[in-house]
Amino acid sequence: MQWRLIGFADVPRSMAELMTHTGFNHRPHFVTTHLEPLLAGGVLRLTLPDKPRSPKQQYVLTDIGVKLKTMHGQAGVATEQEAEQ
């Protein structure tokens, strides 16, 4: 599920957009289980870090997140190529 978030958050996204994309309806579970680990790991960042509860708050990939997304994409391509052989 977190890979889906990483793949989707390459541009700033709201909490509602992230939840809709991943199919979650229960916000507290989504935040605790998926969003907070990505924020703590430095994969995602807040667009308004001084206002974490702002209704205009959005989430976007950090440089680390962009690198992870790139590496995951390359690994997927390599796996597909190996499967074709």
DSSP file with accessible surface (Angstrom, degrees, kcal/mol):
  #  RESIDUE AA STRUCTURE BP1 BP2  ACC     N-H-->O    O-->H-N    N-H-->O    O-->H-N    TCO  KAPPA ALPHA  PHI   PSI    X-CA   Y-CA   Z-CA
    1    1 A M     >        0   0   88      0, 0.0     4,-1.6     0, 0.0     3,-0.2   0.000 360.0 360.0 360.0 -37.6    0.0    0.0    0.0
    2    2 A Q  H  >  +     0   0   68      1,-0.2     4,-2.5     2,-0.2     5,-0.2   0.852 360.0  57.5 -67.6 -29.9    2.8    2.4    0.8
    3    3 A W  H  > S+     0   0  116      1,-0.2     4,-2.5     2,-0.2    -1,-0.2   0.870 103.6  54.0 -65.8 -34.5    4.3    1.9   -2.7
    4    4 A R  H  > S+     0   0  121     -3,-0.2     4,-1.2     2,-0.2    -1,-0.2   0.905 109.6  47.5 -64.0 -40.1    0.9    3.0   -4.1
    5    5 A L  H  X S+     0   0    0     -4,-1.6     4,-2.0     2,-0.2     3,-0.3   0.921 111.4  50.3 -65.6 -43.0    1.3    6.2   -2.0
    6    6 A I  H  < S+     0   0    7     -4,-2.5    -2,-0.2     1,-0.2    -1,-0.2   0.916 111.5  48.6 -62.8 -40.7    4.9    6.7   -3.1
    7    7 A G  H  < S+     0   0   36     -4,-2.5     3,-0.3     1,-0.2    -1,-0.2   0.784 116.9  42.3 -69.5 -24.0    3.8    6.3   -6.7
    8    8 A F  H >< S+     0   0   40     -4,-1.2     3,-0.6    -3,-0.3    -2,-0.2   0.714 101.3  66.9 -96.3 -23.4    0.9    8.8   -6.4
    9    9 A A  T 3<  +     0   0    0     -4,-2.0    52,-2.0     1,-0.2    -1,-0.2   0.055  58.2 113.1 -94.0  27.9    2.5   11.5   -4.3
   10   10 A D  T 3  S+     0   0   80     -3,-0.3    -1,-0.2    50,-0.2    -2,-0.1   0.733  86.2  37.9 -72.0 -18.0    5.0   12.8   -6.9
   11   11 A V  S <  S-     0   0   70     -3,-0.6    48,-0.1    48,-0.1    50,-0.0  -0.913 116.5 -77.4-120.8 155.0    2.9   16.0   -6.9
   12   12 A P        -     0   0   60      0, 0.0     2,-0.4     0, 0.0    48,-0.2  -0.270  56.0-175.4 -56.5 131.7    1.3   17.5   -3.8
   13   13 A R  B     -A   59   0A  56     46,-2.2    46,-2.8    -4,-0.1     2,-0.1  -0.978  21.0-123.1-130.4 146.2   -1.8   15.6   -2.8
   14   14 A S     >  -     0   0   32     -2,-0.4     4,-2.3    44,-0.2     5,-0.2  -0.345  31.9-107.2 -79.5 165.9   -4.4   16.1   -0.1
   15   15 A M  H  > S+     0   0   13     42,-0.5     4,-2.7     1,-0.2     5,-0.2   0.916 121.9  53.5 -58.3 -43.4   -5.2   13.6    2.6
   16   16 A A  H  > S+     0   0   62      1,-0.2     4,-2.6     2,-0.2    -1,-0.2   0.908 108.1  49.3 -61.2 -41.8   -8.6   12.9    0.8
   17   17 A E  H  > S+     0   0   75      2,-0.2     4,-2.5     1,-0.2    -1,-0.2   0.921 112.1  48.1 -63.3 -43.7   -6.8   12.3   -2.5
   18   18 A L  H  X S+     0   0    0     -4,-2.3     4,-1.7     2,-0.2    -2,-0.2   0.919 113.6  47.0 -63.8 -43.1   -4.4    9.9   -0.9
   19   19 A M  H  X>S+     0   0   18     -4,-2.7     5,-1.9     2,-0.2     4,-1.1   0.915 112.9  48.5 -66.7 -41.5   -7.1    8.0    0.9
   20   20 A T  H ><5S+     0   0  114     -4,-2.6     3,-0.6    -5,-0.2    -2,-0.2   0.929 110.0  52.5 -63.3 -43.0   -9.3    7.8   -2.2
   21   21 A H  H 3<5S+     0   0   64     -4,-2.5    -1,-0.2     1,-0.2    -2,-0.2   0.851 116.0  39.5 -62.0 -36.5   -6.4    6.5   -4.3
   22   22 A T  H 3<5S-     0   0    8     -4,-1.7    -1,-0.2    -5,-0.2    -2,-0.2   0.505 111.9-117.5 -93.6  -6.8   -5.6    3.7   -1.8
   23   23 A G  T <<5 +     0   0   58     -4,-1.1     2,-0.3    -3,-0.6    -3,-0.2   0.668  62.5 144.7  83.4  17.8   -9.3    2.9   -1.1
   24   24 A F      < +     0   0   43     -5,-1.9    -1,-0.3    -6,-0.2    -2,-0.1  -0.690  24.8 173.3 -92.2 145.0   -9.3    3.8    2.6
   25   25 A N        +     0   0  159     -2,-0.3     2,-1.0     1,-0.1    -1,-0.1   0.585  62.4  79.8-115.9 -25.4  -12.2    5.3    4.4
   26   26 A H     >  -     0   0  118      1,-0.2     4,-2.2    -7,-0.1     3,-0.2  -0.762  61.2-167.1 -94.2 100.4  -11.1    5.3    8.0
   27   27 A R  H  > S+     0   0  134     -2,-1.0     4,-2.9     1,-0.2     5,-0.3   0.884  81.0  52.9 -57.8 -49.0   -8.8    8.2    8.4
   28   28 A P  H  > S+     0   0   78      0, 0.0     4,-2.5     0, 0.0     5,-0.2   0.920 112.5  45.7 -57.5 -41.8   -7.2    7.4   11.8
   29   29 A H  H  > S+     0   0   88      2,-0.2     4,-2.8     1,-0.2     5,-0.4   0.928 113.4  49.9 -65.0 -44.4   -6.2    3.9   10.6
   30   30 A F  H  X>S+     0   0    0     -4,-2.2     4,-2.3     2,-0.2     5,-1.9   0.935 113.3  45.9 -59.3 -46.4   -4.8    5.3    7.4
   31   31 A V  I  <>S+     0   0   28     -4,-2.9     5,-3.1     3,-0.2    -2,-0.2   0.951 118.3  41.2 -63.6 -49.9   -2.8    8.0    9.1
   32   32 A T  I  <5S+     0   0   87     -4,-2.5    -2,-0.2    -5,-0.3    -1,-0.2   0.920 123.7  35.9 -65.9 -45.1   -1.4    5.6   11.8
   33   33 A T  I  <5S+     0   0   56     -4,-2.8    -3,-0.2    -5,-0.2    -2,-0.2   0.849 135.2   8.5 -82.3 -35.8   -0.7    2.6    9.5
   34   34 A H  I  X5S+     0   0   23     -4,-2.3     4,-1.0    -5,-0.4    -3,-0.2   0.802 124.4  43.9-118.1 -45.8    0.4    4.2    6.3
   35   35 A L  I  ><S+     0   0    2     -5,-1.9     4,-2.2     2,-0.2     3,-0.2   0.946 109.0  51.7 -76.7 -48.5    1.0    8.0    6.4
   36   36 A E  H  ><S+     0   0  102     -5,-3.1     4,-3.1     1,-0.2     5,-0.3   0.896 107.7  52.5 -59.2 -42.4    2.9    8.4    9.6
   37   37 A P  H  > S+     0   0   57      0, 0.0     4,-2.0     0, 0.0    -1,-0.2   0.903 111.0  48.1 -61.3 -36.2    5.6    5.8    8.8
   38   38 A L  H  <>S+     0   0    8     -4,-1.0     5,-2.3    -3,-0.2     6,-1.6   0.881 114.2  46.2 -70.7 -36.0    6.2    7.5    5.4
   39   39 A L  H ><5S+     0   0   52     -4,-2.2     3,-1.3     4,-0.2    -1,-0.2   0.938 114.1  47.5 -68.9 -45.7    6.5   10.9    7.1
   40   40 A A  H 3<5S+     0   0   94     -4,-3.1    -2,-0.2     1,-0.3    -1,-0.2   0.851 110.5  53.0 -64.6 -33.8    8.7    9.6    9.9
   41   41 A G  T 3<5S-     0   0   49     -4,-2.0    -1,-0.3    -5,-0.3    -2,-0.2   0.477 114.5-116.4 -81.2  -3.0   11.0    7.8    7.4
   42   42 A G  T < 5S+     0   0   25     -3,-1.3    23,-0.5    -4,-0.2    22,-0.4   0.694  84.7 116.4  77.7  17.8   11.4   11.0    5.4
   43   43 A V  S   <S+     0   0   13     -5,-2.3    19,-2.5    -6,-0.2    22,-0.3   0.859  78.5  29.5 -85.5 -39.1    9.7    9.6    2.3
   44   44 A L  E    S-B   61   0A   4     -6,-1.6     2,-0.3    17,-0.3    17,-0.2  -0.855  70.4-166.0-115.7 156.8    6.9   12.1    2.4
   45   45 A R  E     -B   60   0A 127     15,-2.5    15,-2.0    -2,-0.3     2,-0.3  -0.950  25.6-107.0-137.4 159.9    6.8   15.7    3.7
   46   46 A L  E     -B   59   0A  40     -2,-0.3    13,-0.2    13,-0.2     4,-0.1  -0.636  14.7-146.4 -81.6 141.9    4.1   18.2    4.6
   47   47 A T  S    S+     0   0   40     11,-2.5    -1,-0.1    -2,-0.3    12,-0.1   0.757 102.0  36.5 -78.7 -23.2    3.7   21.1    2.2
   48   48 A L  S >  S+     0   0   64     10,-0.4     3,-1.9     1,-0.1    -1,-0.3  -0.673  71.6 170.0-123.5  74.0    2.7   23.3    5.2
   49   49 A P  T 3  S+     0   0   88      0, 0.0    -1,-0.1     0, 0.0    -2,-0.1   0.795  76.3  56.5 -62.8 -24.8    5.0   22.0    8.0
   50   50 A D  T 3  S+     0   0  153      1,-0.3    -2,-0.0    -3,-0.1    -3,-0.0   0.626 113.2  41.8 -78.7 -12.7    4.2   24.9   10.3
   51   51 A K    X   +     0   0  137     -3,-1.9     3,-1.9     1,-0.1    -1,-0.3  -0.578  64.0 166.6-132.7  70.5    0.4   24.1   10.1
   52   52 A P  T 3  S+     0   0   79      0, 0.0    -1,-0.1     0, 0.0    -2,-0.1   0.762  80.2  47.1 -62.7 -22.4    0.1   20.3   10.2
   53   53 A R  T 3  S+     0   0  230      3,-0.0    -2,-0.0     2,-0.0     4,-0.0   0.332  81.4 131.1 -99.3   7.7   -3.7   20.4   10.8
   54   54 A S    X   -     0   0   27     -3,-1.9     3,-1.8    -6,-0.2    -6,-0.1  -0.325  61.4-135.2 -62.7 139.0   -4.4   23.0    8.0
   55   55 A P  T 3  S+     0   0  134      0, 0.0    -1,-0.2     0, 0.0    -2,-0.0   0.725 108.9  56.5 -66.5 -16.2   -7.3   22.0    5.7
   56   56 A K  T 3  S+     0   0  170    -42,-0.1    -2,-0.1     2,-0.1    -9,-0.0   0.363  80.9 130.5 -93.8   5.8   -5.0   23.1    2.9
   57   57 A Q    <   -     0   0    9     -3,-1.8   -42,-0.5    -6,-0.1     2,-0.3  -0.297  33.4-179.5 -62.3 138.4   -2.3   20.6    4.0
   58   58 A Q        -     0   0   67    -44,-0.2   -11,-2.5   -43,-0.1   -10,-0.4  -0.909  19.3-134.5-135.3 166.5   -0.9   18.4    1.3
   59   59 A Y  E     +AB  13  46A  17    -46,-2.8   -46,-2.2    -2,-0.3     2,-0.3  -0.955  24.4 171.3-125.8 139.3    1.8   15.7    1.1
   60   60 A V  E     - B   0  45A  13    -15,-2.0   -15,-2.5    -2,-0.4   -50,-0.2  -0.972  37.4 -89.2-145.7 157.8    4.5   15.2   -1.4
   61   61 A L  E     - B   0  44A  12    -52,-2.0   -17,-0.3    -2,-0.3     2,-0.1  -0.372  34.8-141.8 -67.1 144.3    7.6   13.1   -1.9
   62   62 A T     >  -     0   0   26    -19,-2.5     4,-2.4   -20,-0.1     5,-0.2  -0.340  39.7 -89.8 -87.4-179.2   10.9   14.2   -0.5
   63   63 A D  H  > S+     0   0  131      1,-0.2     4,-2.2     2,-0.2     5,-0.2   0.898 132.6  52.5 -60.7 -37.9   14.2   13.6   -2.4
   64   64 A I  H  > S+     0   0   94    -22,-0.4     4,-2.6     1,-0.2    -1,-0.2   0.920 108.3  50.7 -62.8 -43.2   14.4   10.2   -0.6
   65   65 A G  H  > S+     0   0    0    -23,-0.5     4,-2.5   -22,-0.3    -2,-0.2   0.895 108.4  51.2 -62.3 -40.3   10.9    9.4   -1.8
   66   66 A V  H  X S+     0   0   71     -4,-2.4     4,-2.4     2,-0.2    -1,-0.2   0.925 110.8  48.9 -63.3 -42.5   11.7   10.3   -5.4
   67   67 A K  H  X S+     0   0  138     -4,-2.2     4,-2.9     1,-0.2    -2,-0.2   0.914 111.3  49.6 -63.7 -42.7   14.8    8.0   -5.2
   68   68 A L  H  X S+     0   0   52     -4,-2.6     4,-2.8     2,-0.2     5,-0.2   0.916 110.6  50.1 -60.9 -44.2   12.8    5.1   -3.8
   69   69 A K  H  X S+     0   0   65     -4,-2.5     4,-2.3     2,-0.2    -2,-0.2   0.929 112.5  47.2 -61.0 -42.8   10.1    5.6   -6.5
   70   70 A T  H  X S+     0   0   72     -4,-2.4     4,-2.4     2,-0.2    -2,-0.2   0.932 113.5  47.3 -64.2 -46.5   12.8    5.5   -9.2
   71   71 A M  H  X S+     0   0  115     -4,-2.9     4,-2.4     1,-0.2    -2,-0.2   0.906 112.2  50.0 -62.9 -40.7   14.5    2.4   -7.7
   72   72 A H  H  X S+     0   0   88     -4,-2.8     4,-2.1    -5,-0.2    -1,-0.2   0.905 110.7  50.0 -65.8 -39.7   11.2    0.6   -7.3
   73   73 A G  H  X S+     0   0   40     -4,-2.3     4,-1.9    -5,-0.2    -2,-0.2   0.910 111.6  47.9 -64.0 -41.4   10.3    1.4  -10.9
   74   74 A Q  H  X S+     0   0  127     -4,-2.4     4,-2.4     1,-0.2    -2,-0.2   0.896 110.4  51.8 -67.1 -38.3   13.7    0.1  -12.1
   75   75 A A  H  X S+     0   0   52     -4,-2.4     4,-2.5     1,-0.2    -1,-0.2   0.902 108.6  51.8 -65.2 -37.8   13.4   -3.0  -10.1
   76   76 A G  H  X S+     0   0   30     -4,-2.1     4,-2.2     2,-0.2    -2,-0.2   0.904 110.0  48.3 -65.0 -39.8    9.9   -3.6  -11.6
   77   77 A V  H  X S+     0   0   73     -4,-1.9     4,-2.3     2,-0.2    -2,-0.2   0.933 111.7  49.7 -65.6 -43.3   11.3   -3.3  -15.1
   78   78 A A  H  X S+     0   0   38     -4,-2.4     4,-2.3     1,-0.2    -2,-0.2   0.912 110.8  50.1 -63.2 -41.2   14.2   -5.7  -14.3
   79   79 A T  H  X S+     0   0   87     -4,-2.5     4,-2.1     1,-0.2    -1,-0.2   0.911 110.5  49.4 -63.8 -41.9   11.8   -8.2  -12.9
   80   80 A E  H  X S+     0   0  127     -4,-2.2     4,-1.6     1,-0.2    -1,-0.2   0.914 110.7  50.4 -64.5 -40.1    9.6   -8.0  -16.0
   81   81 A Q  H  X S+     0   0  107     -4,-2.3     4,-1.0     1,-0.2    -2,-0.2   0.905 110.2  49.8 -65.6 -39.0   12.6   -8.5  -18.3
   82   82 A E  H  < S+     0   0  134     -4,-2.3     3,-0.4     1,-0.2    -1,-0.2   0.886 108.7  53.1 -66.0 -37.3   13.7  -11.5  -16.3
   83   83 A A  H  < S+     0   0   85     -4,-2.1    -1,-0.2     1,-0.2    -2,-0.2   0.839 105.5  54.6 -67.8 -30.4   10.2  -13.0  -16.5
   84   84 A E  H  <        0   0  156     -4,-1.6    -1,-0.2    -5,-0.2    -2,-0.2   0.753 360.0 360.0 -74.2 -23.3   10.2  -12.6  -20.3
   85   85 A Q     <        0   0  197     -4,-1.0    -3,-0.1    -3,-0.4    -4,-0.0   0.017 360.0 360.0 -78.6 360.0   13.5  -14.6  -20.7
